[in-house]
Amino acid sequence: MTSLSFGYNRQAGFVWILQKEKTEHRFKKIGNTVSFDTEITTFAEHHKMRKITGIKSKEFLIWVPISDMYISDPASGKINFKTYTGLGRTLPVSGFLLEDGLEEDKKKKKEGKK
């Protein structure tokens, strides 16, 4: 994701990201594809993002907009997602860590040296 603009209004907790193109990312550990629109907005609080726009998750064959994500209990290692219809899903936080990409980059570098 190459962002053109990023902003944060601390008083309101409002965050926005503008990027050139819509992008998709596959989180391999949880087996889910997420779409990031050219404009992403949210209100950020401690362990919570609400009123999210511009992020969708592919569930079966349908793109579902994500409205909220939060961590109720950090010790649980779980993150909760909700849609605008009130449906939700709980996933492990570890599924969203950047280690997958870093491990792939390391493998590519090692293969390049051989």
C-alpha positions as CSV (number, residue, x, y, z in Angstrom):
1,M,0.0,0.0,0.0
2,T,1.6,3.3,-1.1
3,S,-0.1,6.1,0.6
4,L,-0.2,9.6,-0.7
5,S,-1.6,11.2,2.4
6,F,-2.0,10.2,6.0
7,G,-3.5,12.2,8.8
8,Y,-4.6,12.0,12.4
9,N,-6.7,14.5,14.3
10,R,-5.8,13.7,17.9
11,Q,-8.7,15.5,19.5
12,A,-11.4,13.7,17.5
13,G,-9.4,10.5,17.0
14,F,-10.0,10.7,13.2
15,V,-7.5,8.9,11.0
16,W,-7.4,9.0,7.2
17,I,-5.2,7.4,4.5
18,L,-5.3,8.3,0.8
19,Q,-3.5,6.1,-1.7
20,K,-3.2,6.0,-5.5
21,E,-4.8,2.7,-6.1
22,K,-7.1,0.2,-4.4
23,T,-5.1,-2.7,-3.1
24,E,-5.7,-6.2,-1.9
25,H,-3.7,-8.2,0.6
26,R,-3.9,-11.9,1.5
27,F,-3.3,-12.7,5.1
28,K,-2.0,-16.2,4.7
29,K,-2.1,-17.3,8.4
30,I,-5.9,-16.6,8.6
31,G,-6.6,-17.4,4.9
32,N,-8.4,-14.1,4.3
33,T,-8.1,-11.5,1.5
34,V,-8.7,-7.8,2.5
35,S,-9.3,-4.9,0.1
36,F,-8.1,-1.4,0.9
37,D,-9.9,1.4,-1.1
38,T,-8.2,4.6,-2.3
39,E,-9.6,6.4,0.8
40,I,-9.6,4.8,4.2
41,T,-11.0,6.5,7.3
42,T,-11.7,5.6,10.9
43,F,-12.0,6.9,14.4
44,A,-9.2,5.4,16.5
45,E,-9.4,4.8,20.3
46,H,-7.4,2.6,22.7
47,H,-7.6,-0.9,21.3
48,K,-10.4,0.1,19.0
49,M,-11.2,1.4,15.5
50,R,-14.8,2.4,14.7
51,K,-16.8,3.7,11.8
52,I,-14.2,2.3,9.4
53,T,-14.6,3.1,5.7
54,G,-12.6,1.8,2.8
55,I,-11.8,-1.7,4.1
56,K,-13.5,-4.9,3.0
57,S,-12.9,-8.5,3.7
58,K,-13.7,-11.3,1.2
59,E,-16.0,-13.8,2.9
60,F,-16.8,-16.8,0.6
61,L,-17.5,-14.9,-2.7
62,I,-18.7,-11.6,-1.3
63,W,-16.8,-8.5,-0.3
64,V,-18.0,-7.4,3.2
65,P,-17.3,-3.9,4.5
66,I,-15.7,-3.8,7.9
67,S,-17.1,-1.2,10.3
68,D,-15.3,-1.8,13.6
69,M,-12.3,-3.7,14.9
70,Y,-11.3,-4.0,18.5
71,I,-9.3,-6.0,21.1
72,S,-11.4,-6.5,24.2
73,D,-8.7,-8.4,26.1
74,P,-5.1,-7.9,24.9
75,A,-4.0,-11.0,26.8
76,S,-6.4,-13.2,24.8
77,G,-4.5,-12.6,21.5
78,K,-7.8,-12.1,19.7
79,I,-9.1,-9.3,17.5
80,N,-12.8,-8.8,16.8
81,F,-14.3,-7.5,13.6
82,K,-17.8,-6.2,13.0
83,T,-19.7,-5.3,9.8
84,Y,-22.3,-2.6,9.4
85,T,-25.1,-5.3,9.8
86,G,-23.8,-6.2,13.2
87,L,-22.3,-9.6,12.2
88,G,-18.8,-10.2,13.5
89,R,-15.8,-12.5,13.6
90,T,-13.0,-13.1,16.0
91,L,-9.5,-13.9,14.7
92,P,-6.0,-14.3,16.2
93,V,-3.9,-11.1,16.3
94,S,-0.9,-13.3,15.2
95,G,-2.6,-13.7,11.8
96,F,-2.0,-10.0,11.0
97,L,1.7,-9.8,12.0
98,L,4.2,-8.8,9.3
99,E,6.4,-11.9,9.8
100,D,5.0,-13.6,6.7
101,G,6.3,-10.9,4.4
102,L,9.6,-10.7,6.2
103,E,10.1,-14.5,6.1
104,E,9.4,-14.5,2.4
105,D,11.8,-11.6,1.8
106,K,14.5,-13.5,3.7
107,K,13.9,-16.7,1.6
108,K,14.1,-14.7,-1.6
109,K,17.4,-13.1,-0.5
110,K,18.9,-16.5,0.4
111,E,17.8,-18.0,-2.9
112,G,19.4,-15.1,-4.7
113,K,22.7,-15.7,-3.0
114,K,22.9,-19.3,-4.2
